């Protein structure tokens, strides 16, 4: 399973061709695990009812990540690893904890988050030269 971070969802929802095909493939194969606060962030940034409806429709259709005590565990993880001083916030810690609970990889564009993830925790998607439409 893959936890798609807010940064990738935004690129997908903006229909960035560098990400749409891979996200669609993961969605079709039921490989995406929904994390509630990621969808909360997406809703927070939605510009209108149409965008909110799209986010909610994806939320409703995806398997969900268990959130029991995720905030407490994330706070402990952050404190033990001194992540706040490294610019890694509580939501990023909660993403890590949520993914670990479900043995899922994390796909993100967030450099600080990527820097603290173990290699086996990262979903790596290489954009092929033919994918680069610029």
ROBA-363065 format. One line per field, with one value per residue (C-alpha): residue number from 1; x, y, z; residue in three letters. Coordinates in steps of 0.001 Angstrom, whole numbers, always signed. Layout:
i NUM	...
east X	...
north Y	...
up Z	...
aa ala	...
END
This chain:
i 1	2	3	4	5	6	7	8	9	10	11	12	13	14	15	16	17	18	19	20	21	22	23	24	25	26	27	28	29	30	31	32	33	34	35	36	37	38	39	40	41	42	43	44	45	46	47	48	49	50	51	52	53	54	55	56	57	58	59	60	61	62	63	64	65	66	67	68	69	70	71	72	73	74	75	76	77	78	79	80	81	82	83	84	85	86	87	88	89	90	91	92	93	94	95	96	97	98	99	100	101	102	103	104	105	106	107	108	109	110	111	112	113	114	115	116	117	118	119	120	121	122	123	124	125	126	127	128	129	130	131	132	133	134
east +0	+1007	+234	+110	+1137	-674	+2031	+1436	-2358	-2134	-126	-2601	-5641	-4016	-3734	+41	+846	+4033	+1909	-1589	-887	+946	-1613	-4422	-2640	-2262	-5915	-7137	-5063	-6450	-2937	-3650	-4276	-6221	-5016	-7679	-5545	-4057	-7580	-8269	-5352	-6707	-10139	-8554	-6998	-10026	-11128	-14777	-17526	-16489	-12932	-14269	-16589	-13681	-11583	-14493	-15267	-11692	-11829	-15016	-13659	-10333	-9340	-8654	-5709	-6365	-5964	-6232	-3753	-1847	-1325	+124	+2411	+3450	+4267	+6435	+8156	+8823	+10181	+12388	+13896	+14014	+12126	+10535	+13985	+14620	+11542	+9406	+5938	+3487	+1406	+4470	+5206	+1598	+1961	+5009	+3268	+139	+2138	+4212	+1111	-59	+3366	+2763	+5257	+5005	+5039	+5855	+7563	+8348	+12152	+12248	+9897	+11828	+15089	+13938	+12280	+14121	+14688	+12259	+9555	+9719	+7665	+10052	+8594	+11087	+9763	+10950	+12368	+9394	+7100	+8687	+6441	+8222
north +0	+3599	+6684	+9588	+12781	+16069	+17324	+14467	+14696	+18391	+17637	+14909	+17115	+19902	+17222	+17489	+14920	+13916	+12398	+11688	+8406	+6859	+8026	+6732	+3384	+3137	+4108	+1573	-1161	-220	+448	+3836	+4064	+7166	+9126	+11388	+14438	+14423	+14686	+17372	+19359	+18881	+20110	+23079	+24130	+23401	+26550	+25692	+23109	+21186	+20695	+19717	+17139	+15594	+15268	+13805	+11329	+10032	+9874	+7826	+5345	+4494	+2116	+4087	+4178	+3423	+6580	+5234	+7176	+8295	+11810	+10597	+8122	+10821	+13264	+10674	+9797	+13475	+14121	+11022	+11883	+15673	+16151	+19494	+21095	+19596	+21317	+18175	+18867	+16699	+15957	+14562	+12424	+11199	+10292	+8198	+6485	+5832	+4343	+2174	+765	-503	-1404	+1190	+3307	+7098	+9073	+12722	+15716	+17102	+17151	+17276	+14312	+12365	+13052	+11366	+8351	+5067	+4001	+1100	+3541	+5653	+5113	+6076	+7063	+8012	+10383	+9134	+11632	+10996	+11859	+15293	+17443	+20753
up +0	-623	+1453	-977	+786	+258	-2125	-4587	-4285	-5167	-8311	-9231	-8649	-10700	-13401	-13618	-16330	-14495	-11722	-13045	-14798	-11824	-9264	-11495	-11773	-7990	-7485	-10052	-8403	-4961	-3663	-2061	+1652	+2752	+5773	+7260	+8002	+4485	+3132	+5723	+4312	+788	+1876	+3622	+302	-1894	-3710	-4342	-3837	-6942	-5636	-2204	-3808	-5735	-2559	-594	-3384	-3313	+497	+436	-2104	-516	+2276	+5450	+7777	+11445	+13510	+17074	+19267	+16167	+17554	+20867	+19138	+16639	+19418	+21145	+17856	+17115	+20603	+20692	+17299	+17825	+14575	+15431	+15518	+12062	+10642	+10594	+11949	+13812	+10706	+8923	+11986	+11952	+8279	+9136	+12058	+9971	+7110	+9443	+11108	+7726	+6310	+3599	+1712	+1568	-1669	-1062	-2616	+859	+1129	+4934	+5201	+2564	+4402	+7606	+5979	+5774	+2166	+2522	+3692	+530	-2586	-5359	-8682	-11343	-13939	-17298	-19829	-22144	-19202	-18891	-21019	-20400
aa unk	unk	unk	unk	unk	unk	unk	unk	unk	unk	unk	unk	unk	unk	unk	unk	unk	unk	unk	unk	unk	unk	unk	unk	unk	unk	unk	unk	unk	unk	unk	unk	unk	unk	unk	unk	unk	unk	unk	unk	unk	unk	unk	unk	unk	unk	unk	unk	unk	unk	unk	unk	unk	unk	unk	unk	unk	unk	unk	unk	unk	unk	unk	unk	unk	unk	unk	unk	unk	unk	unk	unk	unk	unk	unk	unk	unk	unk	unk	unk	unk	unk	unk	unk	unk	unk	unk	unk	unk	unk	unk	unk	unk	unk	unk	unk	unk	unk	unk	unk	unk	unk	unk	unk	unk	unk	unk	unk	unk	unk	unk	unk	unk	unk	unk	unk	unk	unk	unk	unk	unk	unk	unk	unk	unk	unk	unk	unk	unk	unk	unk	unk	unk	unk
END
